Amino acid sequence: MKITFFATATAVAALIAAPGIAQDDRAGWPDSFTVGTGSQGGTYFGYGSGWAGIVSDVLGVTGGAEVTGGPMQNMALVHTGELPFGMTTMGPAAESIAGNNPIAPGLAMDNACAMFPMYQTPFSITVLSASGIGSVADIPDGAAIGFGPAGSTSDTYFPAMLEALGVNFDRRNGGWSDLGSQLQDGLLDVIAFAAGVPIPAVSQLEVQTEINILGFTDAELSTITTTFPVSRFDIPAETYTTLSAPAPAVAMWNFAIANCDLPETFVHAIVDAVMSDNERMVGVHSAARESLPEHWDKNTAMMWHAGAARWFTENAGATIPAEQIHGM
């Protein structure tokens, strides 16, 4: 599924007249672009659709969002150039660059470059209140657990995390909206989400039925954070009506990515459109509260696109070594 946005003639005219974005600077720019996101019902799809729409409106280039399998598939699609843009998390990015992406084992996907910081992805667990499950330790042996789309951040890391905590389960995959329906229908016992909060599927669930959002204990947090590339993250109580206090979780940073061969001026203009108006980004998805220039340093895995590196150097005081910038 693809959602496309069209800029108005007025926006295009304003762009052409705007200083600093002259027609001469548009050499090699595509007529349209697509952003690889994730499954419907997940944060990636809503967030990606939102920034594609903002960029389309600001730059006057037709843009859209496409449903994908999430971070791992986005790394593959952007690396090959099948899609110009996508979104990923640091863990799958590092795995893909090292040649450990299950889509193409052995292929170093190093032609996908960092573009801008998005937000942290919390790993959280949701169950029906009627299940009687109130903690990770309560999850019954052989529970049917939905881990999101195959190859997603959740599917890549959450099963191993739960195994490290001694949970035995029957692994299931699918889109977040579909898994939410399965949980409500009793076909799943647990959904292990890795997505920016609020997760649309969880928000929908708590309107339709009573749910529990399980927090990790201090001992569980210690086990997970010392074993996996995540850090502690407390899901704010105001995120969901179900929560009466922050829920202890863990999280991993997300970045927008670009094919490294895209024109430097095009990527620079896109980063400027997204990073220069955080209020507008928050308007399309609340997870964008963390989409701030100062988080440029959360990229710990990828080379930078030259256009993005130039923007953060000029506008966020970034100090990015030349050897970390593609083509430098």
MOGI-V49667 format. One record per residue. RES is the residue in three letters. PHI is phi in whole degrees, -180 to 180 (NA if undefined). D_LAST is the distance of its C-alpha to the last C-alpha in Angstrom with 1 decimal. Layout:
[[RES	PHI	D_LAST] [RES	PHI	D_LAST]]
//
This chain:
[[MET	NA	36.4] [LYS	-130	34.2] [ILE	-112	34.7] [THR	-119	33.5] [PHE	-119	33.5] [PHE	-119	34.2] [ALA	-77	33.5] [THR	-79	36.5] [ALA	-62	36.9] [THR	-63	37.2] [ALA	-64	33.8] [VAL	-64	32.2] [ALA	-62	34.1] [ALA	-64	33.0] [LEU	-61	29.4] [ILE	-61	29.7] [ALA	-82	31.5] [ALA	-69	29.2] [PRO	-68	27.2] [GLY	88	23.4] [ILE	-130	23.5] [ALA	-68	24.8] [GLN	-58	25.2] [ASP	-63	22.8] [ASP	-80	20.0] [ARG	-97	21.1] [ALA	-59	20.0] [GLY	84	19.4] [TRP	-66	20.7] [PRO	-76	23.1] [ASP	-78	26.7] [SER	-154	26.9] [PHE	-149	25.0] [THR	-132	26.2] [VAL	-108	25.4] [GLY	-76	26.3] [THR	-117	28.4] [GLY	-166	31.2] [SER	-82	35.0] [GLN	-65	37.4] [GLY	93	38.9] [GLY	-101	35.7] [THR	-67	33.4] [TYR	-55	30.4] [PHE	-66	32.4] [GLY	-67	33.7] [TYR	-67	30.5] [GLY	-64	28.4] [SER	-61	31.2] [GLY	-66	31.2] [TRP	-74	27.6] [ALA	-63	27.6] [GLY	-66	30.7] [ILE	-64	29.3] [VAL	-63	26.2] [SER	-60	28.6] [ASP	-69	30.9] [VAL	-74	28.5] [LEU	-96	26.4] [GLY	71	29.2] [VAL	-115	27.5] [THR	-59	29.7] [GLY	-133	28.4] [GLY	-153	30.0] [ALA	-114	30.0] [GLU	-125	30.9] [VAL	-67	32.7] [THR	-137	30.9] [GLY	-84	31.5] [GLY	101	29.1] [PRO	-53	25.9] [MET	-64	26.0] [GLN	-67	26.7] [ASN	-63	24.2] [MET	-59	21.4] [ALA	-68	22.8] [LEU	-67	23.4] [VAL	-75	19.9] [HIS	-58	18.2] [THR	-80	20.4] [GLY	88	20.2] [GLU	-62	23.9] [LEU	-126	23.2] [PRO	-76	20.3] [PHE	-134	20.8] [GLY	-163	22.5] [MET	-141	23.2] [THR	-150	23.2] [THR	-111	24.0] [MET	-61	22.2] [GLY	-62	24.6] [PRO	-60	24.4] [ALA	-63	20.6] [ALA	-63	20.5] [GLU	-62	23.3] [SER	-67	21.6] [ILE	-65	18.3] [ALA	-80	20.7] [GLY	87	22.6] [ASN	-109	25.6] [ASN	-77	25.8] [PRO	-63	29.4] [ILE	-69	28.7] [ALA	-147	27.0] [PRO	-57	27.5] [GLY	93	25.3] [LEU	-90	22.5] [ALA	-78	19.2] [MET	-86	18.2] [ASP	-102	14.5] [ASN	-106	13.8] [ALA	-109	15.2] [CYS	-109	12.9] [ALA	-67	14.4] [MET	-120	15.7] [PHE	-158	18.5] [PRO	-73	21.2] [MET	-106	24.5] [TYR	-169	27.2] [GLN	-87	28.7] [THR	-97	30.6] [PRO	-75	33.9] [PHE	-100	35.7] [SER	-133	39.3] [ILE	-119	42.6] [THR	-123	45.1] [VAL	-137	48.7] [LEU	-78	51.9] [SER	-59	54.2] [ALA	-64	57.0] [SER	-72	55.4] [GLY	81	56.4] [ILE	-84	52.9] [GLY	-118	52.1] [SER	-157	49.5] [VAL	-60	47.3] [ALA	-64	50.2] [ASP	-82	52.4] [ILE	-63	50.5] [PRO	-70	53.0] [ASP	-61	52.5] [GLY	79	51.3] [ALA	-59	50.2] [ALA	-82	48.5] [ILE	-118	45.1] [GLY	-89	42.7] [PHE	-110	39.0] [GLY	85	37.5] [PRO	-62	35.8] [ALA	-58	35.1] [GLY	85	31.6] [SER	-75	31.1] [THR	-57	30.1] [SER	-61	33.8] [ASP	-68	34.8] [THR	-76	32.1] [TYR	-113	33.0] [PHE	-64	36.4] [PRO	-57	38.6] [ALA	-67	37.4] [MET	-62	37.8] [LEU	-68	41.4] [GLU	-62	42.1] [ALA	-65	41.1] [LEU	-94	43.6] [GLY	84	46.3] [VAL	-88	46.5] [ASN	-104	47.8] [PHE	-151	47.1] [ASP	-103	47.2] [ARG	-81	43.7] [ARG	-128	43.4] [ASN	-129	40.5] [GLY	161	40.4] [GLY	-69	39.1] [TRP	-62	39.8] [SER	-62	42.5] [ASP	-65	44.2] [LEU	-66	44.2] [GLY	-62	45.6] [SER	-65	48.4] [GLN	-65	49.0] [LEU	-63	49.3] [GLN	-64	51.7] [ASP	-86	53.8] [GLY	84	54.1] [LEU	-85	52.0] [LEU	-126	49.5] [ASP	-94	50.2] [VAL	-147	46.8] [ILE	-120	43.5] [ALA	-103	40.5] [PHE	-91	38.0] [ALA	-128	34.3] [ALA	-164	33.4] [GLY	-61	32.9] [VAL	-100	36.2] [PRO	-76	38.5] [ILE	-82	38.4] [PRO	-52	40.3] [ALA	-65	42.3] [VAL	-72	43.5] [SER	-59	44.4] [GLN	-69	46.4] [LEU	-60	48.1] [GLU	-73	49.4] [VAL	-78	51.0] [GLN	-93	52.8] [THR	-157	53.8] [GLU	-90	53.7] [ILE	-130	50.8] [ASN	-117	49.6] [ILE	-108	46.0] [LEU	-82	45.9] [GLY	-98	44.2] [PHE	-86	43.2] [THR	-78	45.3] [ASP	-60	43.9] [ALA	-65	44.4] [GLU	-66	42.7] [LEU	-62	39.7] [SER	-62	39.5] [THR	-62	39.5] [ILE	-71	36.8] [THR	-72	34.4] [THR	-88	34.6] [THR	-111	34.1] [PHE	-126	31.5] [PRO	-78	28.1] [VAL	-135	30.1] [SER	-135	31.6] [ARG	-64	34.9] [PHE	-148	35.2] [ASP	-94	38.6] [ILE	-71	39.2] [PRO	-57	40.9] [ALA	-60	44.6] [GLU	-76	44.3] [THR	-65	42.0] [TYR	-134	44.9] [THR	-66	48.7] [THR	-65	49.3] [LEU	-84	47.8] [SER	-107	50.0] [ALA	-152	47.6] [PRO	-56	43.8] [ALA	-102	43.1] [PRO	-65	41.2] [ALA	-142	38.4] [VAL	-128	34.9] [ALA	-149	31.6] [MET	-137	28.0] [TRP	-75	25.1] [ASN	-109	24.1] [PHE	-134	20.9] [ALA	-77	20.4] [ILE	-126	17.8] [ALA	-134	16.3] [ASN	-60	15.5] [CYS	-63	11.7] [ASP	-91	12.5] [LEU	-67	14.5] [PRO	-56	14.1] [GLU	-59	12.1] [THR	-69	15.4] [PHE	-66	17.4] [VAL	-66	15.8] [HIS	-59	15.7] [ALA	-66	19.4] [ILE	-67	20.3] [VAL	-60	19.1] [ASP	-63	21.0] [ALA	-64	24.0] [VAL	-82	24.2] [MET	-78	23.3] [SER	-85	25.3] [ASP	-142	28.6] [ASN	-65	29.3] [GLU	-60	33.0] [ARG	-69	32.6] [MET	-64	30.5] [VAL	-62	33.2] [GLY	-65	35.7] [VAL	-94	34.4] [HIS	-162	34.1] [SER	-65	35.1] [ALA	-62	32.4] [ALA	-71	30.0] [ARG	-57	31.5] [GLU	-94	28.7] [SER	-81	26.0] [LEU	-117	25.1] [PRO	-54	21.9] [GLU	-67	22.7] [HIS	-90	22.2] [TRP	-58	18.4] [ASP	-77	18.6] [LYS	-81	20.6] [ASN	-77	17.6] [THR	-115	18.1] [ALA	-131	17.0] [MET	-108	14.1] [MET	-70	10.4] [TRP	-88	10.0] [HIS	-71	9.8] [ALA	-59	7.9] [GLY	-66	11.5] [ALA	-69	13.0] [ALA	-59	10.8] [ARG	-64	11.7] [TRP	-64	15.2] [PHE	-70	15.8] [THR	-68	14.5] [GLU	-75	16.8] [ASN	-117	19.7] [ALA	-125	19.9] [GLY	66	18.9] [ALA	-69	16.1] [THR	-119	14.3] [ILE	-107	11.2] [PRO	-60	9.3] [ALA	-57	5.6] [GLU	-72	6.5] [GLN	-102	8.0] [ILE	-112	5.7] [HIS	-60	5.6] [GLY	85	3.8] [MET	-94	0.0]]
//
